Each structure stands twice: as structure tokens, then as C-alpha cells.
Amino acid sequence: MKHSDSIKNLAEALAKAQAEMPVVQMNATNPFLKNKFADLGAVISASRPVLAKHNLALSQFPTSDGDRIGITSILAHSSGEWVEDTVMLLLSEEKGKSDAQVAGSIITYLRRYAWSAILGLHADEDTDGQAKAKPKEQNPQPVNSIAWTVAQKNALITSGLAKNDFAAKGMLGLSSLPQDASEKIITAWGAAYRKVRGELPAAEAAEYANDLYQRGEL
């Protein structure tokens, strides 16, 4: 994380703002995981009035590095103080999707999580005043840094789940599969990922496949 020489005023303003941040209402439903979540518009709309009240502003900019694409978020205070950080995911080829469409999905996904994380926001269902369940924390899907073998990547390519080595690497980079995952498990994971990829961003499709793997359903 980068920041200005001093963040004293920013930290004081952010502490006050966080004390006033509302619970963000979950206004969307993942059609495959069946869980509710707060979309990007919901987290921005819920927090912007509080940010403005305390002279804070949060800006986000698309960025890239090789085969990765991400978001740089800058939280600034009217005093000129600021903090900045970047989060990235691998950009892989997706059947039926242009590079621009894939990039757009990743950017929206990362903006939502980064915005919530920076401001300490959490979401919950609207129960019309009834007691609320403990909020579930949601985190961006981490990039798997395993150096996948040729055989593992070929398992996706030969089965038609990935177009080439680059696409296979990108898919596996979003998985929670272990380094010694068999070709059978990798193919099953890839099939689950592809099943929902047309309806979900890459990271959320991977979350669906990872959930199946963790439950032993692949």
C-alpha cells in the first residue's frame, strides 16, 4: 500500500465515517451459488454520502500488468492526504467473450470488493427490522500462484475447456486446487467453471467450481 507522508487527518476522518457507515443491503442474487450479495451500485450508494460528509473521496482506476488486470483504489481527504492500493486477477480468454467483456467483468468484480474492503463495509439481508444474522464476509478470489504442469494444463485444453495454454493457466490461476491435483479433478473443476461462466464473471465462476471441490462434489 502507498500513502502520503502523513495520513493523520485522513485516518481521523475515516474513523468517523466508518462509525456512520450503514449496513449495505444485499440487492442481488447469484443464480448458481444462490447466495445474496450487494452489487457495486449498492456499496457505492450506501457509502458516498458518509464519505462526502467527512471530506473523503474514493476513486478507482483500471490498471494492467502483462496478463493481469485490476483496480487501483485511492482514498483521499480534503487535506491532500491519501492512501492507495492495487488488486489484480489474471485475464484469461473466455469462449464467446471478447477481451473487453472479460476485462469489464473482472473490473466490476474487483471494484465491488475493493470498495467494501477499504471502507470496512459489510452487507446483510433486509429483514424489515427483524434481527439480522451475522454478516458474511466476502473476499476477492485469490490468484493461485502454483506453477501448473503441462499435463495439468493439457487436461483442460484436450477436453475443450480451454482454448490454449494461456487460457488454461488463467483458469487454473483462479482455482483453489492443490498442486498435485489429478487431471481428472482438473477436468471436473474446469467443466464446473465452464457451466456457469456464461452467466458469471470469471472470479465468481471459479468460486462456484471451488465450492464444489471443497465439498467433494467434483
C-alpha positions in Angstrom: 0.0 0.0 0.0 1.2 3.5 -0.8 0.3 6.7 1.1 1.1 10.3 1.6 3.8 11.4 4.1 1.1 11.8 6.7 -2.4 10.3 7.0 -3.4 11.8 10.3 -6.3 13.8 9.0 -7.4 11.1 6.7 -7.3 8.4 9.4 -9.4 10.6 11.8 -12.0 11.3 9.1 -12.2 7.7 8.1 -12.7 6.5 11.7 -15.6 8.9 12.0 -17.0 7.9 8.6 -16.8 4.2 9.4 -18.7 4.7 12.6 -21.6 6.1 10.5 -21.5 3.6 7.6 -24.8 1.8 7.2 -25.2 -1.9 6.6 -25.3 -2.4 2.9 -28.4 -4.2 1.8 -28.0 -7.3 -0.3 -29.9 -6.5 -3.5 -28.7 -9.2 -5.9 -28.7 -13.0 -6.0 -26.0 -15.2 -7.5 -28.1 -17.6 -9.8 -25.7 -20.5 -9.3 -24.4 -20.2 -5.7 -27.9 -19.0 -4.7 -26.4 -16.6 -2.2 -27.4 -12.9 -1.9 -24.9 -10.1 -2.2 -24.6 -6.4 -2.5 -23.7 -5.2 -6.0 -21.3 -2.4 -6.9 -24.1 0.2 -7.1 -25.3 -0.8 -3.6 -22.0 -0.4 -1.9 -21.3 2.9 -3.6 -24.7 4.4 -3.0 -24.6 3.4 0.7 -21.2 4.9 1.4 -20.8 8.1 -0.7 -23.0 10.4 1.4 -21.0 9.5 4.5 -17.7 9.9 2.7 -18.7 13.4 1.5 -19.8 14.4 5.0 -16.3 13.7 6.3 -14.4 15.2 3.3 -13.4 11.9 1.9 -13.4 10.6 -1.7 -12.7 7.1 -3.1 -11.6 6.8 -6.7 -10.9 3.7 -8.7 -8.9 3.3 -11.9 -8.4 0.2 -14.2 -4.8 -1.0 -14.4 -3.0 -3.9 -16.0 0.3 -5.7 -15.8 1.1 -8.3 -18.5 -1.7 -10.9 -18.4 -3.3 -9.4 -15.3 -5.9 -6.7 -15.0 -7.1 -4.9 -11.9 -8.1 -1.9 -10.0 -6.1 0.8 -8.3 -8.2 2.5 -5.5 -7.2 5.8 -4.0 -8.9 7.1 -0.8 -8.3 10.8 -0.5 -9.0 13.5 2.2 -9.6 17.2 1.6 -6.3 17.9 3.4 -4.5 16.3 0.5 -3.6 13.1 2.3 -4.2 9.8 0.6 -3.8 6.0 0.6 -3.6 3.8 -2.5 -3.5 0.1 -3.3 -4.0 -2.2 -6.2 -5.6 -5.7 -6.6 -5.3 -7.8 -9.7 -6.6 -11.0 -11.3 -5.4 -13.0 -14.3 -7.1 -12.1 -17.6 -7.9 -15.3 -19.4 -9.6 -16.0 -22.7 -13.3 -17.0 -22.4 -15.4 -18.7 -25.1 -18.0 -16.3 -26.5 -16.5 -13.3 -24.7 -14.3 -10.6 -26.2 -11.2 -9.4 -24.2 -13.1 -6.2 -23.4 -16.0 -8.1 -21.9 -13.8 -10.4 -19.8 -11.9 -7.3 -18.6 -15.1 -5.5 -17.8 -16.4 -8.3 -15.6 -13.1 -8.6 -13.7 -13.0 -4.8 -13.2 -16.6 -4.7 -11.8 -15.9 -7.6 -9.5 -12.7 -6.1 -8.1 -14.2 -2.6 -7.7 -17.0 -4.1 -5.6 -14.7 -5.9 -3.2 -12.0 -3.3 -3.0 -14.6 -0.5 -2.3 -16.1 -2.6 0.6 -12.7 -3.6 2.0 -11.2 -0.1 2.0 -14.2 1.3 3.9 -14.9 -1.6 6.1 -18.4 -2.2 4.7 -20.4 -5.2 5.3 -23.7 -6.4 3.8 -26.8 -8.1 5.2 -30.3 -9.0 4.0 -33.1 -6.6 4.5 -35.3 -8.2 7.2 -37.6 -5.3 7.7 -36.4 -4.5 11.1 -36.1 -8.1 12.3 -33.0 -9.4 14.0 -30.2 -9.8 11.4 -27.9 -12.8 11.1 -24.2 -12.3 11.5 -22.9 -10.7 8.3 -20.9 -12.9 6.0 -17.5 -11.5 4.9 -16.8 -11.8 1.2 -13.3 -11.6 -0.2 -11.9 -11.5 -3.7 -10.9 -14.8 -5.1 -7.1 -15.0 -4.7 -4.9 -15.8 -7.7 -3.4 -19.3 -7.4 0.4 -18.9 -7.9 1.0 -22.7 -8.4 3.3 -23.5 -11.4 0.9 -25.8 -13.2 2.4 -28.7 -15.2 2.0 -29.2 -18.9 -0.1 -32.3 -18.3 -2.5 -30.4 -15.9 -3.0 -27.5 -18.4 -3.4 -30.0 -21.3 -6.2 -31.7 -19.3 -8.3 -28.5 -19.9 -7.1 -28.0 -23.5 -7.7 -31.5 -24.7 -11.1 -31.6 -23.1 -12.1 -28.4 -24.9 -12.5 -26.4 -21.7 -9.6 -24.1 -22.5 -8.5 -22.8 -25.9 -4.8 -22.8 -25.3 -2.0 -22.9 -22.7 -2.6 -19.2 -21.8 -6.4 -19.8 -21.2 -5.7 -22.9 -19.2 -3.2 -21.1 -17.0 -5.7 -18.3 -16.4 -8.5 -20.7 -15.4 -6.3 -22.7 -13.0 -4.9 -19.4 -11.5 -8.4 -18.8 -10.2 -8.8 -22.2 -8.7 -8.2 -23.5 -5.2 -7.0 -26.8 -6.5 -3.8 -28.2 -4.9 -0.5 -28.5 -6.8 -0.9 -32.3 -7.1 -4.5 -32.2 -8.4 -5.1 -35.1 -10.8 -6.0 -34.4 -14.4 -9.5 -35.9 -13.7 -10.1 -33.4 -10.9 -8.8 -30.6 -13.0 -11.1 -31.5 -15.9 -14.1 -31.8 -13.5 -13.2 -28.4 -12.0 -13.0 -26.9 -15.5 -16.3 -28.3 -16.5 -18.0 -26.8 -13.4 -16.3 -23.5 -14.2 -17.5 -23.5 -17.8 -21.0 -24.5 -16.8 -21.6 -21.1 -15.2 -19.0 -18.9 -16.9 -21.5 -17.5 -19.4 -23.6 -16.1 -16.6 -21.0 -15.1 -14.1 -17.7 -13.1 -14.1 -14.6 -15.4 -14.2 -13.8 -15.0 -10.5 -17.3 -15.9 -9.4 -17.5 -18.8 -11.8 -14.2 -20.0 -10.2 -15.8 -19.5 -6.7 -18.6 -21.8 -7.8 -16.2 -24.5 -9.0 -14.0 -24.1 -5.9 -17.0 -24.6 -3.7 -17.9 -27.9 -5.4 -14.3 -29.0 -5.0 -14.2 -28.1 -1.3 -17.5 -30.1 -0.7 -16.1 -33.1 -2.5 -18.7 -33.0 -5.3 -16.3 -33.0 -8.3 
